[in-house]
């Protein structure tokens, strides 16, 4: 058997990827046929056929994770999947950030890429990251960017399936999620983590809500998965104080400044023609203080308005109209 094929086979076994194992088994059969071992190839095909016929049904395999995770963990009581797979094609990853924030994102990615070299010196890369900031500033986009640049699949925790009113079930579901992340490298996303990590100080509920916070703290304390854990929140003040000490990196994703607004506009409008007489300072001023999401939406709405009006250029009025409509919607 060729060395490369043998390596892939061992890796598939280690990762528990049935899909890859099936494909590699077919390649082994084909290789034996090509080398003239027709009898052995026929025997191997017979084994594959018989195994496929008697193999029991498995849980739904995930898509787009390149063999890293073959089955999604499910809730104890209702059998609901606790994770959502964000396909690689859906990973928006272009971010426009201030230089210091960009450098901190790049450092996380660099440490992940050099994790084996760091380990040789007894150093641990940043693995647990908290992204906080205003709504629309790009926290979830930051998680997608980290998944894209590290090559890891992005798995988002489904809090609606994870939480249960039954004693101990929420904590048990959460542990299943962390076990899956440890066994299969990924970016595990706890989006709007304040949903399960609110401060225990002053809480009257000493039941399931408090237990899941305690469980999260313990799981993060023990966290040693091969991938990354990324949590996001808009309301960091409400998080349990003990949670902050569990993160290797607590990173504020700020709203865009004037320079970032212009870069966002130009990047979003790069596929369409823009009027050379457009007054960029005026447009930037109109968007000052808004979120990155609003800047991008204003640019896209302006582009659609120009196309639908039959114009070949995005003009001042298209952007001003789009911005005015968005501001009216957000304040109305």
C-alpha positions, 0 to 999 in steps of 0.5 A: 500500500502506498505511504500516502494512502496509508497515512490518510487511512490512519488519519481517518481512523483517528478522526473517526470519519466513516465517510473518509474510511469508505472512500479510502477502502474503495481506493485500496480495492482499486489499487489492488486491481491495478496491481493485478491482485484481482482475487484479493480485490474481489474479496475486499469488495465482498467485505465492503458489500456485506458490511454496508448491508448490515451496518446500522443507521447512524446519526446524520453526518455533518456537511463541509467539515472535511472529516473533522466531525462525523456526527453532531452531539444531541440533547439527552431528552429530545435528541436535538442537535446541539451544534449547527455547522457553518459551511466554509462557503458561508464564512464571511471573513473580510474584516476592516479593523483598527491596526491594534485590533487587527494585530490581536486577531492575527496573533491568535491565528499565528499562535494557532499555526505555530502551536506545535513549535510553541508546545516544544517550549512548553508554551500554550497558544491562545485558545479561548477568546471572548469577543465583545462590543456593540451589536453589529460591530463584527463579533460573529464575523470575527469568529468566522474569520478565525475559522477561515484563517485557521482552516477549522470548521465552525460549529455554533452552539444551539442554546435553544436545544442545549437549555432544559428545565430538567435537573442537570440536563443543560449542564450535561448537554453543554458537556457533550458539546465540549467533548465533541470539540475536544475530539474533533478540532473546530472553532466552537462558537458560543454566540451571545454567550451571556444567554448561559453565562450571566452573573450569579451575583444577586440571582434568585434562581439557584437551580438550573441557571446557576448550575449551567454557569458553574458547569461552563466555568468548570469546562473552560477551566479544563479546556484543552481542545485542539481547536479554538473556543470563541464566545461573543457578547453585547453585554459583557457587564452582565457576564459572571466575573469568574468567566473573564479569567477563563479566557486567554484573550478578551478582545473588544471589537470597536465600531468603525472610525472614519478610516474604517468606514471609508475602507468598508464603503470602498470594499463593499462597492468595489464591484460596481462603478462609483461616481468620481464626484462622490463626496466621501467626507460627507458620506463618512460623516453621515455614517460616523458612530454607526456599526460596521454592519450598518455601513456595509448595509448602506453601501449594498442598499445604495448599489441596489438602488443604482442598479434598479434605477438603471444608472451605471454609477453609484452617486451621492444621492444613492448613498445619502438615501440609503443612509437616511432610510437606515437611520429612520429604521433604526430610530423609528 
